[in-house]
């Protein structure tokens, strides 16, 4: 939706040669947000249920619930110091790569030995939260650098809308799968869905 508006008229304050770069940046930021909403929505919606099925205690559920909030409070300050010292693509890409790779760890937890499943889940969510705090801190200067001020608010609101839409759709689809066959493997669940 933002891309069509950019294609119709030039962005004020942006030269014609930089116009294509700005349009590309907007497109990539929106695509990234749309895809990021899918795993984030499933994680937020079903993390406690998944932990309970793995045999988590109430204390471990509390750690899963409060860990991301504590990481969001504590780690932005060291992240801001790191970003101010060594600004570059690495500061944004490395935390994002760690965050995305930990979703692969979360998907494989069910196949770990039973005593270590919940411990690995709590540790993975903790590291995931720290990586997300570093990424969010580095992302703000990145947006200021790649987008002109006139369209920055529209692009950020479009990103937020896309994350909300894709995470809601992911929660609904994952919930439908989970409810339709709670004890069977996921591949069999998709074949039994009726919309």
JOMORA-V152025 format. One record per residue. N is the residue number from 1. D_FIRST is the distance of its C-alpha to the first C-alpha in whole Angstrom. Layout:
# JOMORA-V152025
N,D_FIRST ; N,D_FIRST
This chain:
# JOMORA-V152025
1,0 ; 2,4 ; 3,5 ; 4,6 ; 5,7 ; 6,9 ; 7,10 ; 8,11 ; 9,14 ; 10,15 ; 11,15 ; 12,18 ; 13,21 ; 14,20 ; 15,22 ; 16,21 ; 17,22 ; 18,20 ; 19,17 ; 20,16 ; 21,17 ; 22,15 ; 23,12 ; 24,14 ; 25,14 ; 26,10 ; 27,10 ; 28,13 ; 29,13 ; 30,10 ; 31,12 ; 32,15 ; 33,14 ; 34,13 ; 35,16 ; 36,18 ; 37,17 ; 38,19 ; 39,23 ; 40,22 ; 41,22 ; 42,25 ; 43,27 ; 44,26 ; 45,27 ; 46,30 ; 47,32 ; 48,35 ; 49,35 ; 50,35 ; 51,38 ; 52,40 ; 53,40 ; 54,41 ; 55,44 ; 56,43 ; 57,45 ; 58,44 ; 59,44 ; 60,42 ; 61,39 ; 62,39 ; 63,39 ; 64,36 ; 65,34 ; 66,36 ; 67,35 ; 68,32 ; 69,32 ; 70,35 ; 71,33 ; 72,31 ; 73,33 ; 74,36 ; 75,34 ; 76,31 ; 77,34 ; 78,36 ; 79,32 ; 80,32 ; 81,35 ; 82,34 ; 83,31 ; 84,33 ; 85,36 ; 86,34 ; 87,31 ; 88,29 ; 89,27 ; 90,29 ; 91,29 ; 92,25 ; 93,26 ; 94,29 ; 95,28 ; 96,25 ; 97,27 ; 98,30 ; 99,27 ; 100,26 ; 101,30 ; 102,31 ; 103,29 ; 104,31 ; 105,34 ; 106,33 ; 107,33 ; 108,36 ; 109,38 ; 110,39 ; 111,41 ; 112,43 ; 113,47 ; 114,47 ; 115,48 ; 116,45 ; 117,42 ; 118,41 ; 119,43 ; 120,40 ; 121,37 ; 122,38 ; 123,38 ; 124,35 ; 125,33 ; 126,35 ; 127,34 ; 128,31 ; 129,30 ; 130,32 ; 131,30 ; 132,27 ; 133,28 ; 134,29 ; 135,25 ; 136,24 ; 137,26 ; 138,25 ; 139,22 ; 140,22 ; 141,24 ; 142,21 ; 143,18 ; 144,20 ; 145,22 ; 146,19 ; 147,16 ; 148,17 ; 149,18 ; 150,16 ; 151,13 ; 152,14 ; 153,14 ; 154,10 ; 155,9 ; 156,12 ; 157,11 ; 158,8 ; 159,10 ; 160,13 ; 161,11 ; 162,10 ; 163,14 ; 164,15 ; 165,14 ; 166,15 ; 167,18 ; 168,19 ; 169,19 ; 170,21 ; 171,23 ; 172,24 ; 173,24 ; 174,27 ; 175,28 ; 176,29 ; 177,30 ; 178,33 ; 179,34 ; 180,35 ; 181,37 ; 182,38 ; 183,41 ; 184,40 ; 185,38 ; 186,34 ; 187,34 ; 188,36 ; 189,34 ; 190,31 ; 191,34 ; 192,35 ; 193,31 ; 194,31 ; 195,28
